[in-house]
Amino acid sequence: MPRKPKPPTCEDCYFHKNLLCALELNEPCSTFRPNRPEGLVPPRQPVLLMRAPRWASRVA
């Protein structure tokens, strides 16, 4: 049975590791970014889904 990944902590954050964090919290904040060897990686953006124009659904 696979183990559950451990929840992130402030010590795992890029900003904390590089002394860029000014917050003293007991849990990761909303700006948490994992500290990775390749540096700061932006969060994934949601996929943009194209919809048909509103006027296309009208029947003349």
mmCIF file of the N, C-alpha and C atoms, coordinates in Angstrom:
data_MODEL
# 
_entry.id   MODEL 
# 
loop_
_atom_site.group_PDB 
_atom_site.id 
_atom_site.type_symbol 
_atom_site.label_atom_id 
_atom_site.label_alt_id 
_atom_site.label_comp_id 
_atom_site.label_asym_id 
_atom_site.label_entity_id 
_atom_site.label_seq_id 
_atom_site.pdbx_PDB_ins_code 
_atom_site.Cartn_x 
_atom_site.Cartn_y 
_atom_site.Cartn_z 
_atom_site.occupancy 
_atom_site.B_iso_or_equiv 
_atom_site.pdbx_formal_charge 
_atom_site.auth_seq_id 
_atom_site.auth_comp_id 
_atom_site.auth_asym_id 
_atom_site.auth_atom_id 
_atom_site.pdbx_PDB_model_num 
ATOM 1   N N  . MET A 1 1  ? 0.841   -1.172 0.000   1.00 0.00 ? 1  MET A N  1 
ATOM 2   C CA . MET A 1 1  ? 0.000   0.000  0.000   1.00 0.00 ? 1  MET A CA 1 
ATOM 3   C C  . MET A 1 1  ? 0.897   1.249  0.000   1.00 0.00 ? 1  MET A C  1 
ATOM 4   N N  . PRO A 1 2  ? 0.670   2.181  -0.939  1.00 0.00 ? 2  PRO A N  1 
ATOM 5   C CA . PRO A 1 2  ? 1.520   3.375  -1.022  1.00 0.00 ? 2  PRO A CA 1 
ATOM 6   C C  . PRO A 1 2  ? 1.296   4.289  0.184   1.00 0.00 ? 2  PRO A C  1 
ATOM 7   N N  . ARG A 1 3  ? 2.367   4.938  0.586   1.00 0.00 ? 3  ARG A N  1 
ATOM 8   C CA . ARG A 1 3  ? 2.282   5.884  1.699   1.00 0.00 ? 3  ARG A CA 1 
ATOM 9   C C  . ARG A 1 3  ? 1.671   7.193  1.233   1.00 0.00 ? 3  ARG A C  1 
ATOM 10  N N  . LYS A 1 4  ? 0.995   7.849  2.149   1.00 0.00 ? 4  LYS A N  1 
ATOM 11  C CA . LYS A 1 4  ? 0.466   9.179  1.848   1.00 0.00 ? 4  LYS A CA 1 
ATOM 12  C C  . LYS A 1 4  ? 1.628   10.161 1.876   1.00 0.00 ? 4  LYS A C  1 
ATOM 13  N N  . PRO A 1 5  ? 1.665   11.087 0.928   1.00 0.00 ? 5  PRO A N  1 
ATOM 14  C CA . PRO A 1 5  ? 2.745   12.081 0.974   1.00 0.00 ? 5  PRO A CA 1 
ATOM 15  C C  . PRO A 1 5  ? 2.576   12.961 2.212   1.00 0.00 ? 5  PRO A C  1 
ATOM 16  N N  . LYS A 1 6  ? 3.700   13.325 2.816   1.00 0.00 ? 6  LYS A N  1 
ATOM 17  C CA . LYS A 1 6  ? 3.611   14.166 4.009   1.00 0.00 ? 6  LYS A CA 1 
ATOM 18  C C  . LYS A 1 6  ? 3.185   15.572 3.602   1.00 0.00 ? 6  LYS A C  1 
ATOM 19  N N  . PRO A 1 7  ? 2.382   16.226 4.427   1.00 0.00 ? 7  PRO A N  1 
ATOM 20  C CA . PRO A 1 7  ? 1.938   17.580 4.082   1.00 0.00 ? 7  PRO A CA 1 
ATOM 21  C C  . PRO A 1 7  ? 3.122   18.543 4.072   1.00 0.00 ? 7  PRO A C  1 
ATOM 22  N N  . PRO A 1 8  ? 3.075   19.554 3.217   1.00 0.00 ? 8  PRO A N  1 
ATOM 23  C CA . PRO A 1 8  ? 4.185   20.511 3.155   1.00 0.00 ? 8  PRO A CA 1 
ATOM 24  C C  . PRO A 1 8  ? 4.276   21.330 4.442   1.00 0.00 ? 8  PRO A C  1 
ATOM 25  N N  . THR A 1 9  ? 5.475   21.741 4.754   1.00 0.00 ? 9  THR A N  1 
ATOM 26  C CA . THR A 1 9  ? 5.714   22.596 5.920   1.00 0.00 ? 9  THR A CA 1 
ATOM 27  C C  . THR A 1 9  ? 6.433   23.861 5.454   1.00 0.00 ? 9  THR A C  1 
ATOM 28  N N  . CYS A 1 10 ? 6.525   24.819 6.327   1.00 0.00 ? 10 CYS A N  1 
ATOM 29  C CA . CYS A 1 10 ? 7.242   26.055 5.984   1.00 0.00 ? 10 CYS A CA 1 
ATOM 30  C C  . CYS A 1 10 ? 8.702   25.771 5.651   1.00 0.00 ? 10 CYS A C  1 
ATOM 31  N N  . GLU A 1 11 ? 9.278   24.744 6.289   1.00 0.00 ? 11 GLU A N  1 
ATOM 32  C CA . GLU A 1 11 ? 10.672  24.393 6.037   1.00 0.00 ? 11 GLU A CA 1 
ATOM 33  C C  . GLU A 1 11 ? 10.875  23.861 4.618   1.00 0.00 ? 11 GLU A C  1 
ATOM 34  N N  . ASP A 1 12 ? 9.797   23.435 3.956   1.00 0.00 ? 12 ASP A N  1 
ATOM 35  C CA . ASP A 1 12 ? 9.871   22.935 2.583   1.00 0.00 ? 12 ASP A CA 1 
ATOM 36  C C  . ASP A 1 12 ? 9.695   24.050 1.552   1.00 0.00 ? 12 ASP A C  1 
ATOM 37  N N  . CYS A 1 13 ? 9.431   25.253 2.005   1.00 0.00 ? 13 CYS A N  1 
ATOM 38  C CA . CYS A 1 13 ? 9.098   26.363 1.108   1.00 0.00 ? 13 CYS A CA 1 
ATOM 39  C C  . CYS A 1 13 ? 10.350  27.051 0.550   1.00 0.00 ? 13 CYS A C  1 
ATOM 40  N N  . TYR A 1 14 ? 10.271  27.427 -0.727  1.00 0.00 ? 14 TYR A N  1 
ATOM 41  C CA . TYR A 1 14 ? 11.356  28.148 -1.399  1.00 0.00 ? 14 TYR A CA 1 
ATOM 42  C C  . TYR A 1 14 ? 11.694  29.440 -0.661  1.00 0.00 ? 14 TYR A C  1 
ATOM 43  N N  . PHE A 1 15 ? 10.672  30.185 -0.289  1.00 0.00 ? 15 PHE A N  1 
ATOM 44  C CA . PHE A 1 15 ? 10.888  31.484 0.348   1.00 0.00 ? 15 PHE A CA 1 
ATOM 45  C C  . PHE A 1 15 ? 11.549  31.326 1.720   1.00 0.00 ? 15 PHE A C  1 
ATOM 46  N N  . HIS A 1 16 ? 11.145  30.320 2.474   1.00 0.00 ? 16 HIS A N  1 
ATOM 47  C CA . HIS A 1 16 ? 11.746  30.079 3.789   1.00 0.00 ? 16 HIS A CA 1 
ATOM 48  C C  . HIS A 1 16 ? 13.204  29.662 3.652   1.00 0.00 ? 16 HIS A C  1 
ATOM 49  N N  . LYS A 1 17 ? 13.492  28.757 2.728   1.00 0.00 ? 17 LYS A N  1 
ATOM 50  C CA . LYS A 1 17 ? 14.859  28.253 2.541   1.00 0.00 ? 17 LYS A CA 1 
ATOM 51  C C  . LYS A 1 17 ? 15.822  29.344 2.082   1.00 0.00 ? 17 LYS A C  1 
ATOM 52  N N  . ASN A 1 18 ? 15.318  30.325 1.339   1.00 0.00 ? 18 ASN A N  1 
ATOM 53  C CA . ASN A 1 18 ? 16.163  31.395 0.808   1.00 0.00 ? 18 ASN A CA 1 
ATOM 54  C C  . ASN A 1 18 ? 16.050  32.689 1.613   1.00 0.00 ? 18 ASN A C  1 
ATOM 55  N N  . LEU A 1 19 ? 15.535  32.568 2.835   1.00 0.00 ? 19 LEU A N  1 
ATOM 56  C CA . LEU A 1 19 ? 15.400  33.696 3.767   1.00 0.00 ? 19 LEU A CA 1 
ATOM 57  C C  . LEU A 1 19 ? 14.603  34.857 3.176   1.00 0.00 ? 19 LEU A C  1 
ATOM 58  N N  . LEU A 1 20 ? 13.570  34.533 2.409   1.00 0.00 ? 20 LEU A N  1 
ATOM 59  C CA . LEU A 1 20 ? 12.730  35.558 1.788   1.00 0.00 ? 20 LEU A CA 1 
ATOM 60  C C  . LEU A 1 20 ? 11.365  35.681 2.466   1.00 0.00 ? 20 LEU A C  1 
ATOM 61  N N  . CYS A 1 21 ? 11.102  34.835 3.448   1.00 0.00 ? 21 CYS A N  1 
ATOM 62  C CA . CYS A 1 21 ? 9.800   34.833 4.115   1.00 0.00 ? 21 CYS A CA 1 
ATOM 63  C C  . CYS A 1 21 ? 9.856   35.695 5.369   1.00 0.00 ? 21 CYS A C  1 
ATOM 64  N N  . ALA A 1 22 ? 8.867   36.561 5.531   1.00 0.00 ? 22 ALA A N  1 
ATOM 65  C CA . ALA A 1 22 ? 8.803   37.421 6.711   1.00 0.00 ? 22 ALA A CA 1 
ATOM 66  C C  . ALA A 1 22 ? 7.709   36.971 7.676   1.00 0.00 ? 22 ALA A C  1 
ATOM 67  N N  . LEU A 1 23 ? 7.041   35.865 7.356   1.00 0.00 ? 23 LEU A N  1 
ATOM 68  C CA . LEU A 1 23 ? 5.938   35.385 8.186   1.00 0.00 ? 23 LEU A CA 1 
ATOM 69  C C  . LEU A 1 23 ? 6.425   34.366 9.200   1.00 0.00 ? 23 LEU A C  1 
ATOM 70  N N  . GLU A 1 24 ? 5.775   34.348 10.346  1.00 0.00 ? 24 GLU A N  1 
ATOM 71  C CA . GLU A 1 24 ? 6.064   33.341 11.365  1.00 0.00 ? 24 GLU A CA 1 
ATOM 72  C C  . GLU A 1 24 ? 4.776   32.583 11.630  1.00 0.00 ? 24 GLU A C  1 
ATOM 73  N N  . LEU A 1 25 ? 4.509   31.593 10.798  1.00 0.00 ? 25 LEU A N  1 
ATOM 74  C CA . LEU A 1 25 ? 3.292   30.797 10.903  1.00 0.00 ? 25 LEU A CA 1 
ATOM 75  C C  . LEU A 1 25 ? 3.639   29.359 11.244  1.00 0.00 ? 25 LEU A C  1 
ATOM 76  N N  . ASN A 1 26 ? 2.645   28.619 11.732  1.00 0.00 ? 26 ASN A N  1 
ATOM 77  C CA . ASN A 1 26 ? 2.838   27.205 12.046  1.00 0.00 ? 26 ASN A CA 1 
ATOM 78  C C  . ASN A 1 26 ? 2.493   26.303 10.871  1.00 0.00 ? 26 ASN A C  1 
ATOM 79  N N  . GLU A 1 27 ? 1.993   26.874 9.811   1.00 0.00 ? 27 GLU A N  1 
ATOM 80  C CA . GLU A 1 27 ? 1.606   26.091 8.637   1.00 0.00 ? 27 GLU A CA 1 
ATOM 81  C C  . GLU A 1 27 ? 1.951   26.878 7.383   1.00 0.00 ? 27 GLU A C  1 
ATOM 82  N N  . PRO A 1 28 ? 2.046   26.212 6.232   1.00 0.00 ? 28 PRO A N  1 
ATOM 83  C CA . PRO A 1 28 ? 2.368   26.922 4.985   1.00 0.00 ? 28 PRO A CA 1 
ATOM 84  C C  . PRO A 1 28 ? 1.300   27.968 4.651   1.00 0.00 ? 28 PRO A C  1 
ATOM 85  N N  . CYS A 1 29 ? 1.732   29.089 4.124   1.00 0.00 ? 29 CYS A N  1 
ATOM 86  C CA . CYS A 1 29 ? 0.802   30.160 3.755   1.00 0.00 ? 29 CYS A CA 1 
ATOM 87  C C  . CYS A 1 29 ? 0.356   29.995 2.299   1.00 0.00 ? 29 CYS A C  1 
ATOM 88  N N  . SER A 1 30 ? -0.438  30.911 1.827   1.00 0.00 ? 30 SER A N  1 
ATOM 89  C CA . SER A 1 30 ? -0.982  30.817 0.470   1.00 0.00 ? 30 SER A CA 1 
ATOM 90  C C  . SER A 1 30 ? 0.075   31.039 -0.605  1.00 0.00 ? 30 SER A C  1 
ATOM 91  N N  . THR A 1 31 ? 1.223   31.584 -0.247  1.00 0.00 ? 31 THR A N  1 
ATOM 92  C CA . THR A 1 31 ? 2.289   31.795 -1.235  1.00 0.00 ? 31 THR A CA 1 
ATOM 93  C C  . THR A 1 31 ? 3.306   30.658 -1.240  1.00 0.00 ? 31 THR A C  1 
ATOM 94  N N  . PHE A 1 32 ? 3.016   29.548 -0.579  1.00 0.00 ? 32 PHE A N  1 
ATOM 95  C CA . PHE A 1 32 ? 3.940   28.410 -0.501  1.00 0.00 ? 32 PHE A CA 1 
ATOM 96  C C  . PHE A 1 32 ? 4.327   27.927 -1.890  1.00 0.00 ? 32 PHE A C  1 
ATOM 97  N N  . ARG A 1 33 ? 5.634   27.781 -2.114  1.00 0.00 ? 33 ARG A N  1 
ATOM 98  C CA . ARG A 1 33 ? 6.167   27.185 -3.343  1.00 0.00 ? 33 ARG A CA 1 
ATOM 99  C C  . ARG A 1 33 ? 7.221   26.174 -2.919  1.00 0.00 ? 33 ARG A C  1 
ATOM 100 N N  . PRO A 1 34 ? 7.166   24.964 -3.449  1.00 0.00 ? 34 PRO A N  1 
ATOM 101 C CA . PRO A 1 34 ? 8.161   23.958 -3.056  1.00 0.00 ? 34 PRO A CA 1 
ATOM 102 C C  . PRO A 1 34 ? 9.572   24.405 -3.410  1.00 0.00 ? 34 PRO A C  1 
ATOM 103 N N  . ASN A 1 35 ? 10.507  24.100 -2.527  1.00 0.00 ? 35 ASN A N  1 
ATOM 104 C CA . ASN A 1 35 ? 11.911  24.394 -2.786  1.00 0.00 ? 35 ASN A CA 1 
ATOM 105 C C  . ASN A 1 35 ? 12.462  23.256 -3.632  1.00 0.00 ? 35 ASN A C  1 
ATOM 106 N N  . ARG A 1 36 ? 12.761  23.525 -4.890  1.00 0.00 ? 36 ARG A N  1 
ATOM 107 C CA . ARG A 1 36 ? 13.238  22.513 -5.830  1.00 0.00 ? 36 ARG A CA 1 
ATOM 108 C C  . ARG A 1 36 ? 14.632  22.871 -6.308  1.00 0.00 ? 36 ARG A C  1 
ATOM 109 N N  . PRO A 1 37 ? 15.385  21.871 -6.770  1.00 0.00 ? 37 PRO A N  1 
ATOM 110 C CA . PRO A 1 37 ? 16.732  22.149 -7.289  1.00 0.00 ? 37 PRO A CA 1 
ATOM 111 C C  . PRO A 1 37 ? 16.732  23.139 -8.454  1.00 0.00 ? 37 PRO A C  1 
ATOM 112 N N  . GLU A 1 38 ? 15.674  23.137 -9.277  1.00 0.00 ? 38 GLU A N  1 
ATOM 113 C CA . GLU A 1 38 ? 15.621  24.046 -10.425 1.00 0.00 ? 38 GLU A CA 1 
ATOM 114 C C  . GLU A 1 38 ? 15.181  25.454 -10.044 1.00 0.00 ? 38 GLU A C  1 
ATOM 115 N N  . GLY A 1 39 ? 14.899  25.692 -8.767  1.00 0.00 ? 39 GLY A N  1 
ATOM 116 C CA . GLY A 1 39 ? 14.539  27.024 -8.306  1.00 0.00 ? 39 GLY A CA 1 
ATOM 117 C C  . GLY A 1 39 ? 13.042  27.221 -8.220  1.00 0.00 ? 39 GLY A C  1 
ATOM 118 N N  . LEU A 1 40 ? 12.644  28.465 -8.250  1.00 0.00 ? 40 LEU A N  1 
ATOM 119 C CA . LEU A 1 40 ? 11.238  28.820 -8.120  1.00 0.00 ? 40 LEU A CA 1 
ATOM 120 C C  . LEU A 1 40 ? 10.497  28.475 -9.400  1.00 0.00 ? 40 LEU A C  1 
ATOM 121 N N  . VAL A 1 41 ? 9.465   27.659 -9.269  1.00 0.00 ? 41 VAL A N  1 
ATOM 122 C CA . VAL A 1 41 ? 8.674   27.218 -10.416 1.00 0.00 ? 41 VAL A CA 1 
ATOM 123 C C  . VAL A 1 41 ? 7.272   27.792 -10.247 1.00 0.00 ? 41 VAL A C  1 
ATOM 124 N N  . PRO A 1 42 ? 6.733   28.486 -11.253 1.00 0.00 ? 42 PRO A N  1 
ATOM 125 C CA . PRO A 1 42 ? 5.390   29.045 -11.113 1.00 0.00 ? 42 PRO A CA 1 
ATOM 126 C C  . PRO A 1 42 ? 4.348   27.936 -11.017 1.00 0.00 ? 42 PRO A C  1 
ATOM 127 N N  . PRO A 1 43 ? 3.234   28.205 -10.335 1.00 0.00 ? 43 PRO A N  1 
ATOM 128 C CA . PRO A 1 43 ? 2.192   27.184 -10.236 1.00 0.00 ? 43 PRO A CA 1 
ATOM 129 C C  . PRO A 1 43 ? 1.578   26.910 -11.602 1.00 0.00 ? 43 PRO A C  1 
ATOM 130 N N  . ARG A 1 44 ? 1.058   25.703 -11.783 1.00 0.00 ? 44 ARG A N  1 
ATOM 131 C CA . ARG A 1 44 ? 0.419   25.353 -13.057 1.00 0.00 ? 44 ARG A CA 1 
ATOM 132 C C  . ARG A 1 44 ? -0.837  26.180 -13.255 1.00 0.00 ? 44 ARG A C  1 
ATOM 133 N N  . GLN A 1 45 ? -1.036  26.621 -14.466 1.00 0.00 ? 45 GLN A N  1 
ATOM 134 C CA . GLN A 1 45 ? -2.227  27.383 -14.803 1.00 0.00 ? 45 GLN A CA 1 
ATOM 135 C C  . GLN A 1 45 ? -3.317  26.427 -15.270 1.00 0.00 ? 45 GLN A C  1 
ATOM 136 N N  . PRO A 1 46 ? -4.577  26.730 -14.978 1.00 0.00 ? 46 PRO A N  1 
ATOM 137 C CA . PRO A 1 46 ? -5.647  25.864 -15.473 1.00 0.00 ? 46 PRO A CA 1 
ATOM 138 C C  . PRO A 1 46 ? -5.703  25.904 -16.996 1.00 0.00 ? 46 PRO A C  1 
ATOM 139 N N  . VAL A 1 47 ? -6.194  24.830 -17.579 1.00 0.00 ? 47 VAL A N  1 
ATOM 140 C CA . VAL A 1 47 ? -6.317  24.741 -19.028 1.00 0.00 ? 47 VAL A CA 1 
ATOM 141 C C  . VAL A 1 47 ? -7.433  25.680 -19.477 1.00 0.00 ? 47 VAL A C  1 
ATOM 142 N N  . LEU A 1 48 ? -7.176  26.428 -20.533 1.00 0.00 ? 48 LEU A N  1 
ATOM 143 C CA . LEU A 1 48 ? -8.171  27.336 -21.076 1.00 0.00 ? 48 LEU A CA 1 
ATOM 144 C C  . LEU A 1 48 ? -9.069  26.566 -22.034 1.00 0.00 ? 48 LEU A C  1 
ATOM 145 N N  . LEU A 1 49 ? -10.357 26.506 -21.729 1.00 0.00 ? 49 LEU A N  1 
ATOM 146 C CA . LEU A 1 49 ? -11.308 25.803 -22.577 1.00 0.00 ? 49 LEU A CA 1 
ATOM 147 C C  . LEU A 1 49 ? -12.069 26.825 -23.415 1.00 0.00 ? 49 LEU A C  1 
ATOM 148 N N  . MET A 1 50 ? -12.043 26.624 -24.710 1.00 0.00 ? 50 MET A N  1 
ATOM 149 C CA . MET A 1 50 ? -12.740 27.539 -25.609 1.00 0.00 ? 50 MET A CA 1 
ATOM 150 C C  . MET A 1 50 ? -14.209 27.132 -25.704 1.00 0.00 ? 50 MET A C  1 
ATOM 151 N N  . ARG A 1 51 ? -15.082 28.118 -25.614 1.00 0.00 ? 51 ARG A N  1 
ATOM 152 C CA . ARG A 1 51 ? -16.515 27.866 -25.762 1.00 0.00 ? 51 ARG A CA 1 
ATOM 153 C C  . ARG A 1 51 ? -16.992 28.509 -27.055 1.00 0.00 ? 51 ARG A C  1 
ATOM 154 N N  . ALA A 1 52 ? -18.081 28.003 -27.553 1.00 0.00 ? 52 ALA A N  1 
ATOM 155 C CA . ALA A 1 52 ? -18.676 28.597 -28.747 1.00 0.00 ? 52 ALA A CA 1 
ATOM 156 C C  . ALA A 1 52 ? -19.211 29.981 -28.378 1.00 0.00 ? 52 ALA A C  1 
ATOM 157 N N  . PRO A 1 53 ? -19.164 30.929 -29.309 1.00 0.00 ? 53 PRO A N  1 
ATOM 158 C CA . PRO A 1 53 ? -19.702 32.261 -29.021 1.00 0.00 ? 53 PRO A CA 1 
ATOM 159 C C  . PRO A 1 53 ? -21.189 32.178 -28.676 1.00 0.00 ? 53 PRO A C  1 
ATOM 160 N N  . ARG A 1 54 ? -21.661 33.113 -27.864 1.00 0.00 ? 54 ARG A N  1 
ATOM 161 C CA . ARG A 1 54 ? -23.075 33.104 -27.454 1.00 0.00 ? 54 ARG A CA 1 
ATOM 162 C C  . ARG A 1 54 ? -24.016 33.231 -28.643 1.00 0.00 ? 54 ARG A C  1 
ATOM 163 N N  . TRP A 1 55 ? -23.605 34.022 -29.617 1.00 0.00 ? 55 TRP A N  1 
ATOM 164 C CA . TRP A 1 55 ? -24.486 34.228 -30.764 1.00 0.00 ? 55 TRP A CA 1 
ATOM 165 C C  . TRP A 1 55 ? -24.592 32.977 -31.627 1.00 0.00 ? 55 TRP A C  1 
ATOM 166 N N  . ALA A 1 56 ? -23.676 32.038 -31.521 1.00 0.00 ? 56 ALA A N  1 
ATOM 167 C CA . ALA A 1 56 ? -23.687 30.837 -32.359 1.00 0.00 ? 56 ALA A CA 1 
ATOM 168 C C  . ALA A 1 56 ? -24.821 29.892 -31.988 1.00 0.00 ? 56 ALA A C  1 
ATOM 169 N N  . SER A 1 57 ? -25.337 29.974 -30.756 1.00 0.00 ? 57 SER A N  1 
ATOM 170 C CA . SER A 1 57 ? -26.398 29.058 -30.343 1.00 0.00 ? 57 SER A CA 1 
ATOM 171 C C  . SER A 1 57 ? -27.783 29.563 -30.719 1.00 0.00 ? 57 SER A C  1 
ATOM 172 N N  . ARG A 1 58 ? -27.891 30.799 -31.167 1.00 0.00 ? 58 ARG A N  1 
ATOM 173 C CA . ARG A 1 58 ? -29.198 31.356 -31.555 1.00 0.00 ? 58 ARG A CA 1 
ATOM 174 C C  . ARG A 1 58 ? -29.595 30.867 -32.943 1.00 0.00 ? 58 ARG A C  1 
ATOM 175 N N  . VAL A 1 59 ? -30.839 30.507 -33.086 1.00 0.00 ? 59 VAL A N  1 
ATOM 176 C CA . VAL A 1 59 ? -31.355 30.049 -34.381 1.00 0.00 ? 59 VAL A CA 1 
ATOM 177 C C  . VAL A 1 59 ? -32.167 31.186 -34.993 1.00 0.00 ? 59 VAL A C  1 
ATOM 178 N N  . ALA A 1 60 ? -31.896 31.483 -36.254 1.00 0.00 ? 60 ALA A N  1 
ATOM 179 C CA . ALA A 1 60 ? -32.578 32.595 -36.921 1.00 0.00 ? 60 ALA A CA 1 
ATOM 180 C C  . ALA A 1 60 ? -33.947 32.203 -37.399 1.00 0.00 ? 60 ALA A C  1 
# 
